């Protein structure tokens, strides 16, 4: 069983703590933020990375500003263990002002969050990236809002699965079916290249789909409350 802690927060809740969150960034992260031309992307990156550091320090056992993080993990930040710290796996996702952070002490983990929104090209994208059964399920949805929500449900599952896998799915997203039934479900096991992953839907934010995937035959997700942590900043 992979035990995963899930932290979900709105960027609007982080904004009043921007000074404290920015203060814990590394010089490399500050340089990266300074190179972002979009003010929105700059804000999203600094607040998200500061939040990630603030949460992780409680697991790792080191001050937030002293955590060693690398972006070498296939484009996602990963911990660089140092003497006296605890090694963990984590993954972060954001969508339209919402941030999700998944943490696991023992297994590779992935998370994806998607704000439910109109997806006018859902069927065309599904034809390119989804399995045939998934595309068929989408085509059966007569209401555009139902089709958009189902598309994003499948998308979050695939994204979380790929991120937990780490190196990308050599089978391709269309070869892996994540249609587990009509309702949100948990503990579904998929086999990829001889490795076993469990995928679970975690709809804990209004108007968002959230999915967590972890290596192993099952995953247990615990939602953590961020407000108390932020109040201490």
Secondary structure, 3 states (H helix, E strand, C coil): CEEEEEEEEEHHHHHCCHHHHHHCCCHHHHHHHHCCCCHHHHHHHHHHHHHHHHHHHHHHCCCHHHCCEEEEECCEEEECCCCCCCCCEEEEEEECCEEEEEEECCCCEEEEEEECCCCCCHHHHHHHHCCHHHHHHHHCCCCHHHHHHHHHHHHHHHHHHHHHHCCCCCCCHHHCCCCCCCCCCCCEEEEECCEEEEEEECCCCCCEEEEEEEECCCEEEEEECCHHHHHCC
